[in-house]
């Protein structure tokens, strides 16, 4: 795929390398936590205090003052145990999250179903002690891609106006630069490109340009060849698909859980690994099938991109949107 911004041959993407690094740190932190854990001493102290607690409301020889001393020590010990337990739970949870992402990448080299079974076996003794996690995405149908800006405003009304810094899939227009700061009006976009779905890039919202929340200034995050900041464009909702916001709270309409989960065989548009370009792809496996269950940006789809020699790639759910057909 010579039109990509980066080559397709890669032993490991930067995202995979980063995930390996995070997983190694999480495992190291968990190991250190257990090797330095002194909670067993605290538990023993609490048990000893419990054994001398007055039974049947009988006041000890030293009176209520002794009861108060025991009470304060018990409270202190129990709080210490709770804090230690919270730290362990957080460390275990974080480690599972990191390893789950790595497993999602590894599934591309083998059978997804077998990897799922291995994941369930390897972590069942840990996950059974953790709270149940919400599934990814509602059962609602995908938001249909429509050309009319007002119709798109209605479809995404709960998310508008798009705030500065929000990442979007942006249909990069062709033609000469115009407007302040090298901005390109979206009207310059070639209709043939729009129809084929090509030339979509990752962009960042700079600001809203109109009271009706339909016009925006967005910026290409990739620097230009001379090293200057990426180009800015003036555009409308017609050329924008808001991406799920990984920093949004779970109740937000911008959160990944508010977006539909695309079923296997669906045609989607996704960010090709190690590039800032979106391309047509087929869903091979959903985040549920790749062993993920927490609705956040680290959920991974297994995708097969068009014209990519039948390769499969792991792509974060917040970089996968509907195909603009």
N, C-alpha and C positions, 0 to 999 in steps of 0.2 A: 504494500500500500504506500506508493511513493508520495502521496499527497500528505502524509502525516508529518507532524512537526518533529517527530523523533522516530528513530528506526524501530522496526518490529522485533529485531533479534536482540534478545536480552536474557541473560541467565537469571536475573532477579531484578525486579523493578525497585525503584527507590522506596516505594511504599512497603514492599516486602522486607527490605533491609531494615527500614525503620521499625516495622513490626517485630522483627527478630530482636532488635536492640531493646525495645520496650519489654518484650517477653523475658529476655535475659535479666533485665533489671528487676522485674517483678518477682521472678523466681529467687533472685539473690536476696531481695528484701524480705521475702517470706521465710527463706532459710535463716537469715539473721534474726528475724523476729522470734522464731522458734528456739534458736540456740541461746538467746538471751532472756527467754521467758522465765519469769519468777512467780508466775501465778500459782504454781503448785504450793509454794511456801505460804502464799496468802490464803489459799483454800484451807491448808492445814491450820493456820492461825484462826480462821473463822470457825472451823469445826471445833477447835478447843474452846473458843469463847461460847459457842452454842451449848457445849456440854456443861458449862457452869451457869447457864442461864436459869433463873429460878423456875422451878416446876410447880404447878398447881397454885400459882400466885403466893408462894411462901416467901416472905421477905428474908434475904440472907442475913447472917450475923452482923455484917457491917452496915446494914440498913439500905435505904434507897440510894445513897451516894454510890455504893458499889454497883447497883443496878444501872445507874446512869453512866458510870465509867464503862461497863461492859457494853451498854447500848451504843455509846459513841464509837467504841472500837469495832463493834459489829458493822455499823453503818459505814465506817471508813474502809473496812475490809471488803464489804460487798460492793462498794462503789469502785474500788480498785479492780476487783474481779470483773465487773461490768465493763470498765474501760479497756481492760486487757482483752476481753472477749470481742469488743467492738473493733479493736485494732486488728485482731486476727481475722475476723469476718471480712473486714474491708480488704486486707491483704489477699485473702483467698479469693474473694470476688474479683479483685483486679487481676490476679494471676489467671483465673479462668477466662476472663474477658480477653486478655492478651493471647493466650494459647488458642482460644476459639478462632481468633482472626487468622492465626497461622494455619490452623487446620483448614479454614476456608480456602486459603491459597493452595495448600497441599492437595486439596480435592481435585484440582485441575489435572493432576498427573495420574489419578486413579479413579476407581469407581466411587461415585458420590455416596451411594447407599452404603458401601462398606465403610467409608470414612465416617459416615453418620453413626454407624453401629459402634465403631471404635471410640468415637467421641463419647457416646452414651456410657460405654463400659468404663472408660478411663476416668470420667468425672462424676459418675453416679454417686460415689461415696461422699463427694463434696456438695454437689448441687442439691442433694436431698435435704441438706440442712439450711439451704438458703431460701428466701422467699420466692414464690412463683413469679415469673416474669411475663409481662404483657407480650402479646404477639405483635408482629410487624404489620402495620397498615390495617385499615378497616376493610369490611367486606364490600364497601361501596364501589361502584364501577369507576374506571379512570375518568379524569376530567377530559372531555373531548377537546382536541386542538381545533380551534376555529380561527379564521383569519381576521374577522371583524374585531377591532380593538375594544369596542364597547361590550361585545359579547365576552371577550376575554376578561374585561374588567369585572363583569358579573360573575364569571367562573372563579375568579381569584379575589372577589370583593373583600373577603375576610382578611386577606393578607395585605391589602393596599392601604396607604401607599407603601411601595417597597422602600425600605429604609436604606440609608447609605451603608455600604459594606455588604449588603445582601448579594449573594452570588446567584447568577442566572445563566441559563443557556441563551446565548444571543446570536441571532442570525446576522453575521457580519456582512455589511453591504459591499458592493463593488462600486467602482467609479472613483473620481477624483475627490481629494479631500476638500472640505469646505466648512465654513463656520469657525467660531473662535476655538482655539486650542486644538485645531485639527479635527474638529467634530465632523462627522458625516451624517447628513440627513438619511433616515432609513428609506426614503423614497428612491434613493439611488440604487437600492438592491436590485439585482437581476432577478426577474420573475422565474427564469428557468432554474436558478439555484434554489429559490424558495420552494419550487414544486418538487425538486429532487431531494430536498432536505439536507443538502450539503452546505458547507461553509458555516456551520454553527460552532461557536467557540465559547469557552468559559469567560465570563465577564463579571465585573463588580459594579454594583450601582453606586454612582457618585452622588446624584441628587435627583429629586423629582422636579420636573420642569413645568407642571401645569396643575391647576386646581382640580381638574377632573381625574387626576391620578393616572393618566394614560401615557404621558410623555416623560421620558427619563434621559439622563446622561449616564452612560456606562463607560467603563474603561477596560481595555484589554490588559490583563495582568502581566502579559509577557512584554519585556522591554523591547524597544526597537533595535535594529541592527547596530545603531551608533551608541547604544547603551542608555538612551533617554527613555523616560517612562512610556508605557504602552499607550497606543492611540485612544482617544476618547471619541464617543459617538453620541449623537442625539438620535433617539429612537422612540418607538411607541410599543405598547403591549403586543402589537401585532408580531413583533420580532423578538419577543422575550418569553421565555418559559422559566418562572421562578423555581429555583432548586430548593429542596428541603433544607431547612436551616438547622445544622447540628447543635447550635447553641440555644435554640428556642426551647422553652419549657414544654413538657409533654402535652399540656392542655392547649398549646398554641396551634392555630391552623397552619403554621409554617413548619411544625415539627414533622419529622419523617413518618411518624405514626399516623398523621392525618392524610398522607398520600396513599394511593392504592398499591397493593403488592401485585406485580405483573406475573401472571402464571407462566409456566414453562411453555415454550412455543410462541409466546407473544413477541411482536416486533416492537422494539423500543429504540430510543436514542440515548447513547451513553458516552461518557468521557473515556476516550481511549487511554490506557495506562501510560503514564509519563509524558503526556501531551496536554495541551489545553484545547483540544478539538473533540467535538462530538461526532459520532458516526452511528449509522444504523447497525443494530445488533439483534440477535435472537436470544431470548432467555432460555438457558439450559437448566438452571436450578435457581429457586428463590432463596431468600435469606432463611426461611423456615427449613428448607431442605439442606442448606449448608451448615446447619447446626446452630444457627443464631436464633435468639428469642427475645432479646432486649431491643425496644424500638429506638435505636440511635444510629448515627451516621456510620458506625463501624459495621453494620449489617452488610453482608456481601451477596451480590448476585454472581452467578456463573454465567458468562455471556460468550457468545460466538459472534464476532464482528464480521460484517460483510467484506468479502475480498481479503480475507486474512488467513488463507491457507488452513482453514478449519481449526485454528487455534482457539482454545478456551482461556478466558481471562476472568479474574476476580475483580469486580468493580463495586465500590461502596454504594449503598442504596441512595445516598444523597447526591449521586452523580448519574442517576438513571431516571429518565422521564419518558413521557409518552412520545411516540413517533409522530412527527408533524406531517401526516399524510393529507 
